Amino acid sequence: MVQLDFYGTLVAASLVLLLGRGLVTRIGFLRGYNIPEPVAGGLLVALLLLALRGFDIDVRFDTSLQTPLMLAFFATIGLSADFSSLKKGGRVVGIFLLAVIGLLVVQNAMGIGLAKALGLDPLMGLLTGSITLSGGHGTGAAWGATFSEKFGLASASELAMASATFGLVLGGLIGGPVARLLIKRVQTPGCEKDKPRLPKGFEQPNKERSITPFSFIETLALIAVSLMAGSLLNGLLHGTAFELPTFVCVLFVGVVLRNGLSALGLYQVFEREVSVLGNVSLSLFLAIALMSLKLWDLAALALPIFIILAAQALVMALFAIFVTFRMMGSNYDAAVLAAGHCGFGLGATPTAIANMQAVTQRYGPSQIAFLVVPMVGAFFIDIINVIVIKLYLALPFFAAT
């Protein structure tokens, strides 16, 4: 076994990002279908590691940096959100939230229906529905343990992790092609020469931004405060009716910091610098997450479970095309939102952001998409998902389990 320490993992993640950029730059297929650079590089490395296992070579990484990077990314999302922008996006957020709720219902109905048709426990269908796909690894781990303890479902946690991994991979792969298909029907910002728009940092991360050492330290301090205060808030809420994932608490603190300091006239957040640090955190997080994927867990999935998950990926793509895109206005912003929905409808909010960045970097900015998706993906999805899951568990055939 080869064990890379903290520094070795950081070097590997950086090389994965450089590899991903090289692949997307040189391979027209990846560029044409808007595959995010961290996904291209990370998935290739994960496949290589899977091949090495055939020669009894097991490479493992120190993933201790993964969670802080994810939290730092959500802190920058919070620090980038001002209340005036949130007011502008209120109606759009509500419509997108309805689309998200619709997907949660469809995912669970699809999972349960296919599980029963294939002769499996309906709980396995629910586990391969919104729990692990829209919920991700954290939600999957929590409900997997519950299903094992309360319902006696064997290997529920292992199934949850494998399903969430499948979703993370597919979420990063189908968002770009879905957006490419939809963008053929709409006018992109690049065509609107009479309406110049200044892209924000999360929309076009390769835009140049001036940074000074002192301003860097100021922004780094804001992120650190968001992480510390968010973690403390999460600890206070733990075990209560208001318990939320840590990243939601961190994002909330970021929003309060940005708007509180601004309202008091004490400090104006340097948005360009926040976006740079946010994009660095996001890229490294995705690189570590994808290169350390245990793809052999997917290979171990039973064929019926694999059929359910493949069907869920197809449903996600069709839902984004025929429901999300149309509900959001059938325009360029709607196409970017559809790509983002694929990201966190199958994987996680960081995957959604990476999907949208791959699209906006090529076709032009979509400020509303980068306002709406983080809000729904961070604030609302976990809460609503729990409600939907509990409603499904109240169905008669679960009560009899």
N, C-alpha and C positions, 0 to 999 in steps of 0.2 A: 504494500500500500504506500502511495506517495501522499504525504500530508503537507499542504502548503500553509505556512503561517500567515499572520496578518499582512505582512509586507508582500509576501509572495502572491497572496490573493489580490492585493491592490494592483500589483504589477500585471497579473493575469487579466483583471477586469479592464485595465487601461488598454492592454493589447487586444482584447476582445472588441472594444469600441473602435480601435483603429482598423482592425480586421473587418468589422461591419461596415465602416465607412468605405474601405477599399472595395468590398464586395458590391455595395450599392452603387458606387461610382462606376465600376467597370462592367457590371452585369445589367444589361438593359431590362431583363425580366423583373429583377428586384426593384429597379428604379421605376419602371413603368407601372408596377402594381403597388408602389408606395409602401414597401416593406420597411419598417423602422430599422435603423442601423444597429441598435443593441439587439434586436430580435434576430437579424441576419447573422451577426457575429456570434452571439450567445448560443443560438440553436446549432450552428455548425460545430462549435466547440463541444456542446453537449452530445452531439452525434459521434464526434471523434472519441470522446470519453466512453461512450457506450461501446464503440468498436474495441477500445483498449481493454475493456472488461473481458472480452473474448480471449485475451492473452493473459488473463489473471493480473492485469495492471489496474489498480483502483486508485484514482486520483481524487482527493478530497480537499475542500477549501475551508478556510476560516471565514465563516459567514457572520462574525460578530459585528461587522460594519454594515451589514445589510439593513437592519432595523433602524439604526441612527440615520442612514442615508434616506430611507423612506420617510421618516419623521421630518427630516430637514426639508425634503421636497414639499411635504404638506404645510410646513411652516411658511415656506416661501409663497405657496398658494394663498395662505391667509394674509401674509404681509402685502400681497398684490391686490387684495380685494378692498375697495373703498365702498362705503355705504351708498354713495351716489350711483356707482355702477350696479350695485345689488338692486337698487330701486328700478333701474332701467331694465334689468333682466327678470323682474318678478313674474310677468305673464309668461314669458318664454320658459322660465324654470318650471312653472306650474304645468304647462303643456308637456314638457319633456318628462316631468315626473309621472304624468299619466301614462306615457309610453313605457316608462320603466316598470311601473306597476303591472301594466298589461303583459310585459315580458315575463315577470316573475310568475304570474298566474299560468301563462302558457308553458314555461319551463317545467313547472311542477306537474301540470296536467300531462305533458308529454312524457316525463320521466315515469310517473305512476302508471300511465296507460301502457307504455311499452314494457315496463317491468311485469305487469300482470299478463300481458300478451305473451311474454317470453317465459312465463312460469316462475318468475322471481318474486321475492318478498316486495310488496309495494314500498316498504321503507327504503329499499335499495334504489327504487325509482326516485323517491323524494331526495335521497342523498345525492343522486346524480342530476338533480334539478337545480333550483335557485340556491340551495344551501352551499354547494361548492362552486357553481358557475358564476352567478352574480355575487355570491358571498365570498369566494376565495378560500385560501388555505386556513385563515384564522377562524372563519365561521364554520368551515368544514371540520376542523379539529374539535371545536366545541360541540357541534351537533353529533359528530361521530362518537365521541365519548358518551353523550347522552343516549344515543341509540343502543350502544353496547350495554350500558348499565341499566337503563329503564326498560328497553324492549328486547334485550338479549340478542341483538343482531351481531353475528360473528364477523370479525375483521372490518367493522364499520369505520374505524379510524384510518386503516390502511386504504380502504376504498375511497374515503373522503380525500386523502392526500393525492391519490392517483388521479381522481376525477378533477381536482383543482389544478393539478399539473397539466393535464390534458387541456383544460380550459385556458390556462395561461398561454400555452403554446398556440392554440388555435385563435385565441383572441388577438394575438399579435400578428397573425398571418392573414386573417380574412378581412380585417378592417380596411386595409389599403385597396385590395381588389373591389370591395363593395363601393368605396368612395370613387374609384376610377370609373366604375360602371355608371354611377349616379351623376358624376360631374360631366359626362358626355351630354346630359340633358339640360345643363344650366350654364349661365354665364358666370365666369370666374372673375375675381377682382382684377386680375391682370388685364382683362378686356375693358375695364371701366376707366379709361384714360382721363375722363372728365371728372372723376371722383377720387382724387388721391387720398390714400389712407395711410396713417402711420402705424405700422405693425407693432404689436407689443412683443415683449421678449419671449413669452412662451409660445407664440405663434410662429416666429421665425428665429430659432435659437442661434443661427449662424451670423446674424447681424452684428456688426461691430459695436462695442460699448466701451466707453472710457471709464477706467477704474483707477482709483488712487489707493495707496496702502491704508490711509486713514479711513476713507469711506468703506473700504473692504472690512476693516475691523468693526466699524459701526454696524454694518449689515450682519456680519458674523455674530456680533453680540445680540442683535435682535433675534436671530435664529436660535441661538443658544438659550436665550430667555424663554422663547416659545417652547422649546423642547423641555426645559426644566419645569416651567409652570404647567405645561400641558400634562406632563407625567404626574406632577403633584395633584392636579385636578382629577386625573384618571384614578389615582389612588383614593381620593376622597369620595368619588362616585362609585367605586367598586362595591358590588354587592347590594347597591340600592336600585330603586326602580328607574333611576336616571343614568344607569351605567352605560357608557359609550366606549367604543374602541379608542386606544391611545391617540391614534392619528387624528381622530375627530377633535379631541381635546386640544391637541397641538395646533391644528388649523384654527380652532376657535380663538385660542390665545393670540395667534398671529393677527387675526382680524381685529381683535380688541386693541392690540398694541398699535397697529397701523392707524386705526381711526381715532383711538384715544389720544395718541401723541399729536396727531394732526389737529384734532378739535381743541386741544389745549395750547396749540401754537408752539409746542416744544421741539418738534422734529418732523420733517417730511421724509418719508421712506424713499430711498433711491431705487425706483422701480427697475431701471436697467440692470443695476447690480444684483438686485434680488433675483431677477430672471436668470442671470448668469449662474449664480450659485444654485438656483433651483434646477436649472438644466444639467449642471454638473452632477448634482445629487441624484437626479432622475436617471441619467445615463449610467452612472456607476451602479445604482441600485438594480436596474434592469440587467446590466451585464452580469453582475454577481448572481442574481436570481436565475437567469437563463443558463449560464454556463455551469451552474451547480445543480441543474435539474436532473433528477434520477429517472431518466427515460426508461430504464429497465422496469420501473414500477408500472409504466404504461404497457410494456410488453407482457407483464404478468396479469393484466386484466383479462378476465374471462370474456369470451366472444360476445355473449349477450350484453354485458356492460359496455363493451366497446361499441356495439351497435347503437345503444342508447345515446352514448356521448357523441358519436358521429351524427346521429339524427339531431341532437341538440345544437350542434355547430351549424348544420344546414338550416334549422329553424331560426337561429340567431341571424344568419345572413338574410334570409327571406323577410324576417320581421323588420330588420333595419331598412331594407329596400322598400317594402310595401306599407309599413306602418310608421316607423320613426321618421323616414324621409318625408312622407306625405303630411304627417301631423305637424312637423316642424316648418312646413311652408314650401317644400319642393324646390328650394333654391340652393345656392352654394353653401350657405351656413348649415342648411339641413343636411347636405351631403357630408360635411365635416362632422356634424353631430352624429350621423349614422355610423361613421367610422369610429368615433369615440364610444358609441353605444356597444359596438362589437367588442371593443377593448375591455370595458368593465362588465358587459353582459356575460362574457365568458371568462374573463380573467380578473383584472383589478384596475383601479383608477390610474395608476402610473402607466399601465399598458394603453389605456384609453388616450392619455396625453401623448404618448409616443406615437400612436396611430395618427392623431390629429396633427402633430408636428410634421410627420412625414408628408401629409397632404398639403398643409399650409406652406411648408417650405418650398413646395413645387408650384402650387397654384395661386398662392396669395393668402393674406390674413383673414381670419374669421374671429373677430373679437368676442362675439356672442357665444361661440362654441366654447372658448376657453374660460368664459365666465360661468356658463351653465353646467358643464360636465363636472368640474371639481366640486361645485356646490351640491349637486345631486349625488355624485359618487361618494362624497365624504360625509355630508350631513344627513342625508335622507335614506340612502339605499339600505344600510344595515338595520335601521329602525323598522322600515316598512317590510323588509325581508323577514324579520322575526315575526311580525304580525301575520304575514301571508303563510309562513310555515306553520304557525300555531293553528291557523284556521284550517289548513289541510289536515293537520294531525287530529283535528276534531271530527273528521269524517268517520262514519260508522266502521269502515273496515280497518281503520287504525285503532279505534277504541277496542276492537275485538282482538288486537294483536297481543 
